[in-house]
Amino acid sequence: MSVFKRISQVFQQKANAALDKVEDPTQALDLSYQKMLENLQQVRRSIADVVTSQKRLEAQKAHLSSQFDKLQGQARQALQQNQEDVARLALERARGVQGQIDALQPQIDQLKTQSAALEDTGRKLQTKIETFRTQRETMKAQYTAAKASTEAVENLSGLSEHMTDVNLMLDRAQDKINNYQARSAALGELSDSGVLDSLTLGAGGSDDIEKALSSGRTGQGVDIELEKMKAELGMGATATQEALAAPAQQAIETATQSAPNSIYIRIAGDEIYSVPLSIKPSLDALDDEMEKAINQMDEAAFAACAANLAHLITTIGKVVPAEQIVTSDLVVPSKDMSISEAKHLLEIE
């Protein structure tokens, strides 16, 4: 199936080329380095938050210590004035403040421990980032050198994609040159032999026709023959259309009998269909007709083949859901595609 397979290969080549252009190891290394820097910045912010909480608790402890000292001084002053009740009250309040101070101290110690652990983590992460930065630059240099070396060797040996395309184009160009040279030589020989000078080449019975015309045997017989030829031409056109539609109808009748296997076919610009493998003979027949239409630039025959092909696939096949990811075995032209579009897709000059 030359036409269908060539269309499928064109789609696959373009998809692979797009993925190759997107993938870049150097960008992946840069992204990883950026993520590590963001993690380091987050650790530093956490250290700042912990230290801030620690300073706040230490300030609160200092304030409570100041209150404790004040209450202790008031108790001494009350005793000096023989106000034992006032001194007792001041000492009770001082005891409560001392309890708050004692409760704050473990929290302050815990924050100090957390701050020290975060600072240690930050130092280790900083060291790891410095090591990774050196490795990143080394790997990027190695990748660039390896890629340049590979491309140079491929271009030199003709194995690169560009050189392969150039070689294929040169081969096709040489084939066309050979064909034109052979045709030119054949026409030259026919011209030298005088065969092309005869206007009755292949007519065979031209002398009999001239005799019939000169003898005047025309009229009703000619009219009958003319009508007969018109009828034959009309039957021929109908037979051609029926011949184009016959493979599709035959495939529909055959595919209704459950086939064990199926293939995935995408109609260009449309959805992917799962069709039974039993339609392969019909696809082969339509493929041959379509290739003939392309070579002869017969838009009508090409459109009829495309329409029969779309009818065959959409009637027999089942649409593959969008969420189901499958690879198309074949890509076929849509029913509204022209020959010029098909040739452009196939890169045919």
C-alpha positions in Angstrom: 0.0 0.0 0.0 2.4 2.6 -1.2 0.2 5.8 -0.9 -1.1 4.9 2.6 2.2 3.8 4.0 4.0 6.9 2.6 1.4 9.2 4.3 1.8 7.3 7.6 5.6 7.6 7.4 5.4 11.3 6.7 3.3 11.8 9.9 5.6 9.7 12.0 8.7 11.5 10.7 7.3 14.9 11.5 6.2 13.7 15.0 9.7 12.2 15.8 11.4 15.3 14.5 9.3 17.6 16.7 10.1 15.4 19.8 13.8 15.4 19.0 13.8 19.2 18.8 12.0 19.6 22.2 14.3 17.2 24.1 17.4 19.0 25.4 19.5 17.5 28.3 21.2 20.9 29.0 17.8 22.4 29.8 17.0 19.5 32.1 20.3 20.2 34.0 19.5 23.9 34.3 16.1 23.1 35.6 17.5 20.8 38.3 20.0 23.4 39.3 17.3 26.0 39.6 15.2 23.7 41.8 18.1 23.1 44.1 18.6 26.8 44.5 15.0 27.2 45.4 15.3 24.5 48.0 18.3 26.3 49.5 16.4 29.6 49.6 13.5 27.8 51.4 15.9 26.4 54.0 17.3 29.9 54.6 13.8 31.3 55.1 13.0 28.6 57.6 16.1 29.4 59.5 15.1 33.1 59.6 11.6 32.2 60.9 13.0 29.9 63.7 15.6 32.5 64.8 12.8 35.2 64.8 10.7 33.0 67.1 13.7 32.3 69.3 14.4 36.1 69.7 10.8 36.8 70.5 10.7 34.2 73.3 14.0 35.5 74.7 12.6 39.0 74.7 9.5 37.7 76.6 11.8 35.9 79.1 13.8 39.1 79.7 10.6 41.1 80.3 9.4 38.4 82.9 12.8 38.4 84.6 12.6 42.2 85.0 9.1 41.8 86.6 10.5 39.1 88.9 13.3 41.3 90.1 10.8 44.2 90.6 8.5 42.0 92.7 11.5 40.7 94.8 12.5 44.3 95.5 8.9 45.2 96.5 8.8 42.3 98.9 12.0 43.4 100.7 10.7 47.0 100.9 7.4 45.8 102.4 9.3 43.8 105.1 11.4 46.8 105.9 8.1 48.7 106.5 6.7 45.9 108.6 4.0 45.1 105.9 4.3 41.4 105.9 1.0 40.9 104.0 2.2 43.0 101.2 5.6 41.2 101.1 3.8 37.9 101.0 1.6 39.1 98.0 4.7 40.3 96.1 6.5 37.0 96.7 3.5 35.0 95.4 3.4 37.0 92.2 7.2 36.6 91.9 6.7 32.9 92.1 4.1 32.9 89.3 6.5 34.9 87.1 9.3 32.5 87.8 7.1 29.7 86.6 6.5 31.4 83.3 10.2 32.0 83.0 10.9 28.3 83.6 8.3 27.3 81.0 9.9 29.6 78.3 13.4 28.2 78.7 12.7 24.7 77.2 11.0 26.3 74.2 14.0 28.6 73.6 16.4 25.7 73.8 14.3 23.7 71.3 14.3 26.6 68.9 18.0 26.9 69.2 18.3 23.2 68.4 16.1 23.5 65.3 18.0 26.6 64.1 21.3 24.7 64.4 19.9 21.7 62.5 18.6 23.9 59.7 21.9 25.8 59.5 23.7 22.4 59.2 21.2 21.3 56.5 21.7 24.6 54.6 25.5 24.2 54.7 25.2 20.6 53.3 22.8 21.7 50.6 25.1 24.6 49.7 28.0 22.2 49.3 25.9 19.8 47.2 24.8 22.7 44.9 28.4 23.8 44.4 29.3 20.2 43.4 26.3 19.9 41.1 27.0 23.2 39.4 30.5 21.9 38.5 29.1 18.6 37.3 26.4 20.5 35.3 28.9 22.6 33.4 31.0 19.5 32.7 28.0 17.4 31.5 26.8 20.3 29.3 30.2 20.6 27.8 30.4 16.8 27.2 26.9 16.8 25.6 27.7 19.7 23.3 31.0 18.1 22.2 29.5 14.7 21.7 26.6 16.2 19.7 28.9 18.2 17.5 31.2 15.2 17.0 28.3 13.0 16.1 26.8 15.5 13.7 30.2 16.0 12.0 30.7 12.2 11.6 27.2 11.7 10.3 27.5 14.5 7.8 30.9 13.2 6.7 29.6 9.6 6.3 26.3 10.6 4.9 24.3 9.1 7.7 22.7 12.3 9.0 19.0 12.9 8.4 19.8 15.9 6.2 22.3 14.0 4.1 19.9 11.1 3.8 17.2 13.4 2.5 19.7 14.9 0.1 20.8 11.5 -1.2 17.2 10.4 -1.7 16.4 13.6 -3.6 19.5 13.1 -5.7 18.4 9.5 -6.5 14.9 10.7 -7.5 16.4 13.4 -9.6 18.7 10.9 -11.3 15.7 8.6 -12.0 13.8 11.5 -13.6 16.9 12.4 -15.7 17.2 8.8 -16.8 13.5 8.7 -17.7 13.6 11.9 -19.7 16.8 10.8 -21.5 15.3 7.5 -22.4 12.1 9.2 -23.7 14.1 11.7 -25.6 16.1 8.9 -27.3 13.0 7.0 -28.1 11.3 10.0 -29.6 14.4 10.8 -31.6 14.5 7.3 -33.1 10.8 7.4 -34.0 11.3 10.8 -35.5 14.3 9.7 -37.6 12.4 6.6 -38.8 9.4 8.8 -40.0 6.9 7.0 -37.9 5.8 10.2 -36.1 5.2 11.9 -39.5 2.2 9.7 -40.3 -1.1 11.1 -39.1 -2.8 7.7 -39.5 -0.4 5.9 -37.0 -2.4 3.0 -35.5 -5.5 3.8 -37.6 -5.2 0.7 -39.7 -8.5 1.0 -41.5 -8.2 4.6 -42.6 -8.3 3.6 -46.3 -11.6 1.9 -45.8 -13.1 4.9 -44.1 -11.9 7.2 -46.9 -13.5 4.8 -49.4 -16.8 4.7 -47.4 -16.9 8.5 -47.2 -16.1 8.9 -50.9 -18.8 6.4 -51.9 -21.4 8.4 -50.0 -22.6 5.6 -47.7 -23.6 7.8 -44.8 -26.9 8.8 -43.4 -29.0 6.5 -41.4 -26.3 4.0 -40.8 -23.9 6.6 -39.4 -26.7 7.9 -37.1 -27.3 4.4 -35.8 -23.6 3.9 -35.2 -23.3 7.3 -33.5 -26.2 6.5 -31.1 -24.6 3.2 -30.4 -21.3 4.8 -29.5 -23.0 7.3 -27.2 -24.8 4.4 -25.4 -21.5 2.5 -25.1 -19.8 5.6 -23.6 -22.5 6.1 -21.1 -22.4 2.4 -20.0 -18.6 2.7 -19.8 -18.7 5.7 -17.4 -21.2 3.9 -15.2 -19.1 0.7 -15.2 -16.1 2.8 -14.2 -17.9 4.3 -11.2 -19.3 0.9 -10.2 -15.7 -0.6 -10.5 -14.4 2.1 -8.1 -17.2 1.5 -5.6 -17.2 -2.3 -5.9 -14.1 -2.9 -3.6 -15.7 -0.7 -0.8 -19.0 -2.6 -1.0 -17.3 -5.9 -1.1 -15.2 -5.0 2.0 -18.3 -3.9 3.9 -19.9 -7.3 3.3 -16.7 -9.1 4.2 -16.0 -7.1 7.3 -19.4 -7.7 8.8 -18.2 -11.3 9.4 -16.3 -10.9 12.6 -12.5 -10.6 11.9 -10.1 -11.7 14.6 -7.6 -8.9 14.1 -7.9 -5.2 13.4 -5.7 -2.2 12.4 -5.8 1.5 13.3 -6.3 3.9 10.4 -6.3 7.7 10.6 -8.2 9.8 8.0 -6.0 12.9 7.5 -7.5 15.7 9.5 -10.0 13.4 11.1 -10.2 10.7 13.8 -8.5 7.3 14.2 -10.7 4.2 13.4 -10.2 0.6 14.4 -11.1 -1.5 11.3 -11.0 -5.3 10.7 -7.9 -6.6 9.0 -10.1 -8.3 6.5 -10.5 -5.0 4.5 -6.8 -5.2 3.4 -7.6 -6.5 -0.1 -10.0 -3.6 -0.6 -7.5 -1.1 0.7 -4.9 -2.5 -1.8 -7.4 -2.1 -4.6 -8.3 1.5 -3.7 -4.6 2.2 -3.1 -3.8 1.1 -6.7 -6.6 3.2 -8.1 -5.5 6.3 -6.1 -1.9 5.9 -7.2 -3.1 5.7 -10.9 -5.2 8.8 -10.4 -2.3 10.8 -8.9 0.1 9.8 -11.7 -2.5 10.7 -14.3 -3.6 13.9 -12.4 -7.2 12.7 -12.6 -9.0 14.7 -9.9 -12.4 13.0 -10.5 -11.0 9.5 -10.1 -8.9 10.6 -7.1 -12.0 12.2 -5.4 -14.0 9.0 -6.1 -11.3 6.8 -4.5 -11.0 9.1 -1.5 -14.8 9.1 -1.0 -15.0 5.3 -1.3 -12.1 5.0 1.1 -13.7 7.3 3.7 -17.0 5.5 3.3 -15.3 2.1 3.7 -13.5 3.1 6.9 -16.3 5.0 8.6 -18.8 2.4 7.8 -16.8 -0.6 8.9 -14.5 0.9 11.5 -15.1 2.2 15.0 -13.9 5.5 16.3 -11.0 5.2 18.8 -11.8 7.3 21.9 -9.5 10.4 22.3 -8.3 9.3 25.7 -7.1 6.0 24.2 -3.6 6.6 22.9 -2.8 4.4 19.9 -0.3 4.5 17.0 -1.9 4.7 13.5 -0.9 1.8 11.3 -2.0 3.8 8.2 -2.9 7.4 7.4 -5.1 7.9 4.4 -6.2 11.0 2.5 -9.5 12.7 3.5 -12.4 12.8 1.0 -11.9 16.5 0.4 -8.2 16.3 -0.2 -7.0 17.3 -3.7 -4.2 15.7 -5.7 -1.9 18.7 -5.2 -2.4 18.5 -1.5 -1.7 14.8 -1.5 1.5 15.3 -3.6 2.7 18.0 -1.3 2.1 15.7 1.7 4.0 12.9 -0.1 6.7 15.4 -1.3 6.1 14.4 -4.9 7.2 17.0 -7.5 
